[in-house]
Amino acid sequence: GESVGLHLPTLSVQEGDNSIINCAYSNSASDYFIWYKQESGKGPQFIIDIRSNMDKRQGQRVTVLLNKTVKHLSLQIAATQPGDSAVYFCAETFTGGFKTIFGAGTRLFVKA
Amino acid sequence: GAVVSQHPSWVICKSGTSVKIECRSLDFQATTMFWYRQFPKQSLMLMATSNEGSKATYEQGVEKDKFLINHASLTLSTLTVTSAHPEDSSFYICSAQRENEQFFGPGTRLTVL
């Protein structure tokens, strides 16, 4: 079936560096994408989202890029901090209340 | 706003018993809630979509007679794991939908001995 996948299962970065987490999706009909952060033993926490009519969206220290041509999604975290250490999931869904499909996840380690 | 709670946060039960997990939207009404299961070091897998006042919609491969879902009010959905076995041990997470956004609960860790 269709799924959302990630290129890197783990990512280790130095504190203060920028982090880039990638995601590939296969369902061209998806029109809404979300990045979630999950800390150990907790539920997913919304980070940022983007709709299919946009290529880029910026938040506080985070940027999401969407390349619909190659069905690729990325999350950029600027000046990565130890508190950013977690597992990050991309997810795709459809406007109108359809279910959300999660990608495999990338674990981000931030070295002090 | 948009807070979702789950109860209990963790539970340990004996094999063969049933366990009920509650999901509540505390400050909004949710006609639709979702139940996910997450095994260690894996992603969230959607189990079912819970609709207030109607039967839940289960994903392929999820046994509806084993995972009973009840969405009796606009703020509460329950998941009952019937005749639990060790392989049902997992992290169960619910989410509640408000407009086009999903808000996730903190999860329930189920351990079946």
HADDOCK unambig.tbl for C-alpha pairs under 7 A between the chains (distance, minus, plus):
assign (segid A and resid 42 and name CA) (segid B and resid 106 and name CA) 5.04 0.50 0.50
assign (segid A and resid 42 and name CA) (segid B and resid 107 and name CA) 6.08 0.50 0.50
assign (segid A and resid 43 and name CA) (segid B and resid 93 and name CA) 6.58 0.50 0.50
assign (segid A and resid 43 and name CA) (segid B and resid 104 and name CA) 6.08 0.50 0.50
assign (segid A and resid 43 and name CA) (segid B and resid 105 and name CA) 5.76 0.50 0.50
assign (segid A and resid 43 and name CA) (segid B and resid 106 and name CA) 4.30 0.50 0.50
assign (segid A and resid 43 and name CA) (segid B and resid 107 and name CA) 5.44 0.50 0.50
assign (segid A and resid 44 and name CA) (segid B and resid 104 and name CA) 6.28 0.50 0.50
assign (segid A and resid 95 and name CA) (segid B and resid 100 and name CA) 6.42 0.50 0.50
assign (segid A and resid 96 and name CA) (segid B and resid 100 and name CA) 6.50 0.50 0.50
assign (segid A and resid 97 and name CA) (segid B and resid 100 and name CA) 5.77 0.50 0.50
assign (segid A and resid 102 and name CA) (segid B and resid 43 and name CA) 6.65 0.50 0.50
assign (segid A and resid 102 and name CA) (segid B and resid 44 and name CA) 6.21 0.50 0.50
assign (segid A and resid 103 and name CA) (segid B and resid 43 and name CA) 6.61 0.50 0.50
assign (segid A and resid 104 and name CA) (segid B and resid 42 and name CA) 6.58 0.50 0.50
assign (segid A and resid 104 and name CA) (segid B and resid 43 and name CA) 5.09 0.50 0.50
assign (segid A and resid 105 and name CA) (segid B and resid 43 and name CA) 6.17 0.50 0.50
